């Protein structure tokens, strides 16, 4: 079975933030299988440090983490003064009851991928985010125009 997944035309640098080591490993394997570079962070504070030290094309951010939730990490990224402020952020969560996908957009995320993660859904979301083709990117452009 062949997957219909768009290509960004180049390897992407992706920061994946999750407190579950197995999730970090699985997503890393998916990303590297598609030729992308994966940097892993096991917590929100660790992710914020990575973002001040390296430029990323996309951030994959688990919502439910101890200490600092993914929502708090996203708020801090969007409130920063650095270039990371505009980095596309994709919410990853198994909790599809608490919030609807559109609510994540209102919180500053560019897209939403539910767990368990489907390879095609994750890679499509990453490529769309890197190309600026997410709903949040379209909203920002329409506000500027």
Buried (B, 14 or more C-beta within 10 A) or exposed (E): EEEEBEEBEEEBBBBBBBBEEEBBBBBBEBBEEBEBBBBBBBBBEBBBEBBEEEEBBBBBBBBBBEEBBBBEBBBBBBEBEEEBEBBBBBBBBEEEEEBEBEEBBEBBBBBBBBBEBEBEBBBBBBBBBBBBBBBBBEEBEEEEE
